Amino acid sequence: MADSEAIFLRARHGTFSGLTEDAEHEWTGPFCFIQAADPQLGLMKAWKDGDCDGGGDEWAEEVELTKQAVEAVNQLRPRPRFMVLCGDLVHAMPDTPFREGQERDLRAALKGTDPSIPLVFVSGNHDLGNTPTPGTVEQYRSAWGDDYFSFWVGGVFCLVLNSQLFYDASACPQLKEAQETWLEEQLSRASSSTEPKPKHVLVFQHIPLYLKSPDEEDDYFNLQREVRQNLLDRFKKAGQANARYKHPIRETVGLLEETHNQNEERLCFLSSMPQKFHLSKAKQQTGKNEEQIQHSHFSLSTTGVKAVFSGHYHRNAGGCHDGLDMVVSSAIGCQLGRDAHGVRVVVVTADGVVHRYHDLEQLRAGGVEEDLRKLLQA
């Protein structure tokens, strides 16, 4: 296999080459990574034409946007430890016209990524089909690597999940069962007294658990309520045996607010729930405008999975409940709301995870804001 193609197939045998437990299980200090979602080559034209099922015969706009994202990420200092693309890499479903060309052109655009920034791929519904089969899953694995796997980076344990197996595995029940068994093993490791203790546990998947609230109605853009609650319960329990209470008052980024849950002292700024926060106070404290605050979030160390990062919605959304941050990032490609084409910069510190959505032009012109850079120097 040519080296230029190997960058797309680093997820093999349930892990990720170069980001293994042996090499990366120790905490080495703050770092950042990039979360992107939905380049979805072909959707912009299909959406304009009103033919999202059969359209998508042009994708030059998405190719250019992907190249802009790569350019912006490459110039960041310090360099991100990795860039994860949370699904819907292309718009064409498996075994449909345009699929091969879209995948070819996406690879060409991503090959410009600096070799020191590994590319981590997450499978989406357009990558596998809305109802995946063993055949479509194998096609994805041949093109982009494993559809679920774990990796370590700087003492942080990361899980990449195939959310389509949670959404509709009616055509591949054995694959669903295999992922469930594997996931339980991985979450148990996070609580083990004999395994390396991760500083944090992060999850990456395409479909969000929810968009705003864990008890919201079932929707195309979230996981079904029963499945959602099962995952939330399991994620919250992971790592509890190793948890130590840390008081949530921190001056690190100067963002201090209270949620309506008086039993949960946390620092939270969520783009999807601005009504729960005193934005005027936050603006006064930070000098940030309302949009920057709403697209930022600082979550402190708690038990269980720290955050779940997703895409699929093509808008920024999410929520923070019982210590778990559900992060829904808008797209590199087609926007279905008012957000700009962009990616999310995520800073991981010993105490928590800070993230902010950046539009591509902003990131290329100015890089990461000073307050986030300061966290990386701690």
N, C-alpha and C positions, 0 to 999 in steps of 0.2 A: 504494500500500500504506500502510495506517495505521501511524503510528509505533509503536503498541502491538504490532503484529504483526511489525514489522521486527526487533525484538530477537531473534526466533527464526530469522531468515534472514540472519545476518551472515556465514555461511560460504558464499561464492560464488566460483566461478572459481578454486578451489584455494587461496584465502587467506581471511582473516577481516578484515572492515572494521574499521578502528580499531587493529588490531594487526598492522600490516604491517612488512615489512623496512625500508622507508624511514623509518618513524616510530620504530621500536623496536629497531634493531639494535645500539645502543650500551648497554653496561653502565652502569647509573645507580645501583647500590647494591642492598642487600638488599631483598627484597619477599616477600610471601606470596600464596598463592592457595588456593582451596578445591577439593578433589576430592571429589565425591559420586558415588554410583552407585545404580542400581536403585530409583528411586521406584516403578516398576512398578505403576501403579495397577490394582487388581483382584486382585493375587496373594494378598493376605492372606486375603480371603474364599475364594478358590479353594483355597488351601492348607488352610484350616480344614475346608472341605467335602470335601477329598480329590478334587477334580476340577480339576486344574491345566490340563487340555487344553480343557475346555469351560466351566469356571466363570468367576468374576470379574465377577459382575453387580452388585457393590457395591464402591465404592472411596473412601468417605468418610474412612476411617482414613488412607489414603495421602495424600489431599489435605491433611488436617490436619497430618500429619508434614512434608509438603513446605512448608507455610506456616510451621511451626516452624523448619525449616531456613533458610528465607529470612529470617525475623525474626532468628535468631541471627547469620547472616552479615552482615546489614545493620548490626548494631550493633558489629561489630568495628572496632577502631582500632589501627593504620592499616587502611584499607580494603583488602581483597584486590584484587589486580589483575584477577582474573577468577574465575569459578566454572565448573568443568567437570563435566558429568554424564556418567559413563562407561557409558551404555547402559541398555537396557531401561527406557525412559521410561514405557512402559505395558505392561500384561500381554497385552492382546488382540492376537493376531497380525493381520497385514494381511488385509483383506477378511473379517473375522469380526465377529460382534455385539459391541457395546460399544466398539469401537475409536474411533469418532468421538467418543463421549462422554468417554472417558478422555483423549484428546488435548485436547479442549476444556477439561476441568477442570484438567488439568496446566498448560496455558498460563495459565489464570486464576490459579492458585496462584503461578506463577513471575513473573507480571507485577508482583508486589510487590517484586521484587528492585530494589535501588537502581540507578538508571540508570548510575552510575559503575562498576558491576561487570558487565562483559560476561558473558553466558551462552554457554558453549561446549558444544555437544552432540556426543556420540559415539553411533554406532549400535550397537544390540545385537541379539541374535537375535530377540527379541520385536518389535523395531521393523522388522525386515526379513524375518522368517521364518527358520526353521532352515535352509532351502535357498532363499536369496534368488533372485529372478528380476529381469530388467530392469524389470518393472512394479513390484515391491515396492520396489526401490531408488529408482525415480523417485517413488513415493509418499512415501517418506521425505524425499527431497530437496525436494519441494514443501512439506512440513510443517516441516522442521527444518534445511534447508540441506544443503550437501555432506556426503557420507558419508566422505570423506577429504580432508584439506587441511593446510596448514601455517600457522603464525603465529609472530610474534616478540613477546616482551614483555621489556622491560628488558635486552636483550642475550642473552636465552635463546631458542633455537630449538625450537619445539614442533611435533610431528607428530601428527595425529589420524588413526587408521587404522580401516578397516572390517574388523574381525577375522572377520566371517562369511565374507568372501571367502577367508580362509585356512582356515576350517573346512569349508565345503562350497560350492564355486562351480560345482557340476555343472550348474546351470541357467543360469549366466551366465558362462561362461569368458572372454568378451571383457572383461567388467568386471574380472575378476580380473587379467587380463593388463595392463589399463590401470593398475590400482593398482600392480602390480609395477613397471612401467616408471617410473611417477611416483615411487615410493618410492626406487628406485635413483638417480634424479636428485636427490632431496632429500638422501639420505645422502651422495652425492658432493659436494654443495654444502658440507656440513659439513666436508669435508676439503680443499676448494679453497683454494689460496693467493691467489686473486683475489677470492673472495667475502668478505663480512664474517664474521669469526670469532666464532661464538657462545661465550658463557661456558660454557654447558651445552647439551646436547641432551636433551629429554624426549619421551616417547612416551605417547600416551593411546589405549587401545583397550578393548573390552568384555571379551573372553575373555582370561584370563591366559595367558602363555606356559606357566607352570607354577604349582602351588600351594605346593610346598615345595622341590622339587629339580628341576633341569633334566633329570635322567634318570628321573623318575618315569613310571609307566605312563600310557598314554592314558586319558582320562576325559572325561565330558561337560563338566566344568568347566575343562579345559585344552585347549591346542592339541596336535594330534598330534605325536609326537616328532620326526619328520622335518621337519615345518614349523617346529616350535619351534627346533630346532637351527640351521636355515637362517637364521631371523630373529636368533637370538642371535649367530651369527657375523657377520652383516651389521651389527647394532647395535654390536658391539664394535669393528669396524673404522672406523666412522664417526668422523671427526674426528681420527684418529691422526696425520695429517700436521701437525696444529696443536698436538698435545699437548705439555705440559711437565710433568715430574715435580714433584709437590708432596709434601713429607713429610707423612705422615698424622697426626703427633702435634699435636693442637690442644687448647687448654683452653677453647674457645669455650663448650661446653655441659657440660664436665666429665664426659663419658662416655668412658672409656678401657677398651677390652676387646680381646682378641685372638681371631681366628677360629682354627679348627683348621688352616687352610691357612697354614703358616708363611712361604710365599712371597708372601703377600698381606697387607700391613700396612694394616688398615682399622679404622674405628670402625663397629660394627654392633650394632644392637639390633632384633630381629625378633620380631614376635608369633607367627610360625609356628614358630620354632626356639628356644624358651627354653632347651632342654637344652644348647645350645652356649655359653651365657654364664653367668658367675658373678653371678647376680642379687643375692645378698646384698652383694657388693662394690659393684655398681652402686647399690643402694639406699643404702648407706652414703655413697657419693660424692655422690649427687644429692639425697637426701631424697625421691625419688619412690617410690611404692609399686610393687609388682611389675607390676600391670596397666598402669600408665602407662609403665613401661620397656618392657614387651613390645609396647606399641602405638606405640612411638617408634622412630625410626631416624635415624641420622646417617651419610650416605655422603659421602665426600670426593671431590675432583676427580680423575677418572681419564680415560683415553681413551674414545672412543666415546660411545654413548648413556648418560646418567647413570642414568636410571630409566624404567621402564615402569609406568604406572599403569592399573589395571583394576578391574573389578567382577565381576559374574556369579555369584560364589560365595556371596553373601549371608552371608559370614563374613569376618573378617580373617585373612589368610594372607600368604604371600610368602616370598621368600628373597633372599639376596645372594650372587652368585657371579661371580668373575672381574671384579669392579668394576662389575657391572650389578645394580641393585636392582629386583627384581620386586615391585611393591606391589599387593596385592589388598585392596581395601577393602570392608567390609560395606555394608549398604544403608541408604538413607533409609527404605525400605519394609520388606517382609517379611524377618524374620530366620530363617535356617535353622540357626543355632547359638545361642551364648550371648551374643553381642554385643548392645549396645543400638543402637537406631536412631541413626544419626549420620553425620558427615562427617569428612573428613581435612583438617587444617590443614597446609599445606606452606610452609616457609620456605626461600627460595633465597638463599644467600650466595655470595660470590665463590669460596669453597673447596668448597662442597658443597650438599647438599639435605637438610633436616631435616623429618621429617613425623611427625605424631601423630594418631591417631584420637580424636575427641571425640564422646561421646554428646550428643544435642541439648539435653537439659536442662542438662548441664554447661556447654556452650558458651553457652547463653542466660544462665545465671546468673553465670558467672565469666569468660567470654571466654577468650582464649588465655593459657596459663600464662606466668609471669614469665620463665622461661628462654628461651622462644621469642620473647617480646617484646624481650628484650635483644639477640637476634640481629638483629632488625630495626633496632636503633639503632646497629649497628656502622658 
